Amino acid sequence: MGIKIVLKSGKEQSVRRYHPWIFSGAIKKIYGDPSEGDIVTVFDNKDNFLAVGHYQPGSIAVRILSFEDNEPDTEFFRGRIRSAIEFRRSIGLIDNQSVNVFRLIHAEGDNLPGLIADFYNGVIVMQMHSVGMYRIRKEIAGILSELMGNSITAIYDKSESTIPFKAGIAANNEFIYGDSGPVVVTENGFKFKIDWTTGQKTGFFIDQRENRKLLSAFTKDRSVLNMFGYTGGFSVYAMKDAGLVHSVDSSASATDLADENVKLNFGDDSRHRSFQADAFEFLNDIRNKYDLIILDPPAFAKHNNVLANALQGYKRLNLKAIELIKPGGIIFTFSCSQVVTRENFRKSVFAAAANTGRNVRILHQMSQPPDHPVNIYHPESEYLKGLVLYVE
Ligand code: SAH
């Protein structure tokens, strides 16, 4: 038997409730000298088997792969990956004419902690968040190409900046299988150019697909401001029937992408303009200019110790939008911080509204789409939350 980890008394409870993380503070003793990414077996204080997982020095010491006493070998991973693919097939995401961009594997949400894989019209972009998964990336790519068959042309590994830097592994972003330049994907009939080598994350914020679709119901003849626009996802949907659409991002490469994607769908259309600007500054000057505002900022809080600051940030941002939007305006507001709960986010927006004194109704509560499933035992996997507001 390999490395054995014994938990302190009482610390087995969350594992018995199938939470997939073991924090370093829960560990009583490690038998052996595990390297980063090794498979370890976890026991309670009375030597009862609990789980097997990937070891990682740091706050999350073990990412659990299985609560059963089985070896996480190729057959094991093939089973998990097959299950992720079959689920997406069952909800109609695979071989779909109007959507060929989706998340194929969503880490804890698919019982594969540390592993993300996104599908872009035949190209899979993988991103590993643990050394355990990074070490078996070629095996995983092999399973993916076997199970997806002819529907994929290439698999790209983009883990350089996501595997823990302490590991001292000089990871290079590279193709593991096949080769491909940027591709054009279709999402609900709209086209987007995806360049995973230069883009943020794996290249696209796939998780907003259904919220972008919901936006279409509100855009007719409106003046739309898409803050933190990145690839212009929301802008493209709005261009269908809005009066004007402005995309704002602090990054010039993002505003270029938004322009390119609008052009891909609508040609040269003077209704759209991009602005490279800081969101907070831009918002100072928008009084009565817009009647639909999208606020989709990057995660303000990556850790619990900065939670209070993050909540203040959401409050400030939403306050400006609620205060300055035209009467009868609509706001799509989001938080993608894992440590900010739905309730906390709503409280920040509530505090912002109260400061303005305007009448605000909540029309929709938004979340992440089913290809980003939430593991019911791992509440942290519910990271995306949003509200659609009507401001009288
Ligand atoms: N709404 C996008 C995703 C947004 S990601 C989509 O649907 O695809 C967040 C974006 O905010 C990034 O593109 C980043 O460049 C931008 N950003 C970060 N800080 C900013 C700031 N202070 N002002 C404006 N944009 C900012």
Boltz pocket constraint, residues with backbone or C-beta under 6 A from the ligand:
constraints:
  - pocket:
      binder: B
      contacts: [[A, 204], [A, 205], [A, 208], [A, 227], [A, 228], [A, 229], [A, 230], [A, 231], [A, 232], [A, 233], [A, 234], [A, 248], [A, 249], [A, 250], [A, 251], [A, 254], [A, 277], [A, 278], [A, 279], [A, 280], [A, 296], [A, 297], [A, 298]]
      max_distance: 6.0
